[in-house]
Amino acid sequence: MTTRSEQKAMRIITAILAVLILIPSLYGFGSKLLEFIALVRGDVDGVFAISPVANYLLASAGFFCLLLWATLNGMFHDIEAPKYDMLDQEEKLDQEERQAV
């Protein structure tokens, strides 16, 4: 079990990493979005922005739908359970293999 100070440190580290990842991502997406807006306003130089912006929007929407689905199905309630299930399943398969030999 982790202590409160360890949990607080993990939250701080997670927040720092999130900021370090999200800021460059938001900058890249924002610049492409501004290029897309320029295209919509009639600027001919922004034509090259259609494909990247559409890809960003579709990929982001897809990942958001996956996150929403996982959250609604309770996949984040007990994130430690799968590794224990895997170990239990491996032990069960090892026992079956020993019995077969």
N, C-alpha and C positions, 0 to 999 in steps of 0.2 A: 504494500500500500504506500502511496506517496503522501508526503506531508503537505501541509498547506503552503509552506515556503517553496517546496519543489513545484507544486501546482502553479503558484504565482509566477515562478521563474519560467515555467513552460509556456504560460500564457503570454508573458512578455516576449519571449523568444519567437513564439508563433506570430505575434503582432508585428514584430520587427521584420521577420521574413515575409509576411504578407505585404507590408508596405514596400519592401525592397523589390518584390515581384510585381505588385500591382501598379506602382508608379510608372515604371517603363512600359508596362502593358497598356495602361491608360493613355500614356503619351502617344504610343504608336497607333492605338485605335482612334484617339482624338484627332491626330493629324490626318488619318485616312478619312475620318468623318467630315472634317473640314473640307477636304478635297472633294468629297461626294457632294457636300452642300454647294460648293462652287460649281460643280457640274450641273446641279439642279437649277441653279440661277442662270445658267446659259454660258458659263465659261467653257470654251472648247478645250482648254488645256487640262481640264479635269476628267476627261474621258477615261484615262487610264485608272482612275480610282474606282470604277464600278465593280470590277471583279474582286479586288481585295476587300472592299467594304462588304460586298455581298457574302464573301467567304467568312469574314469575321462575324457578321450578324448571324449567319446560319450555324456556324460552329458554336458561337456563344449561346444561341437559343437551344441548340441540342444539348450542350453541357448543362445549361440551366434546367432543362426538362429532366435530365438524368439525376441531377442533384435534388430536384423537387420530388421526383418519384422515389428516390432512395430515402429521403426524409419522411415522406408520407408512409412508406412501408416499414419504418422503424429500423432502418439499417444502421443508424448511428446510435442506437440505444446501448448496445453492448458490443463494442468493437473488438473486445478481447476474445469473445466466444469462438470465432472461426478458427483461431490457431489451436485452441484446446480441442475443438471438434476434429480438426485435422489430426492431431496427435492421438486422440482416442480412436479414430478410424484406422490410423496406421497400426496402432497396437492390436486392434481387432483383426486386421488383415494378417499381421504377423502370427497371431495365435491360430488363425485358420490355416496358414501355410504350415505351421509346425504340426498341426493335427493331420494334415494331408500327407506329410512325409513319414 
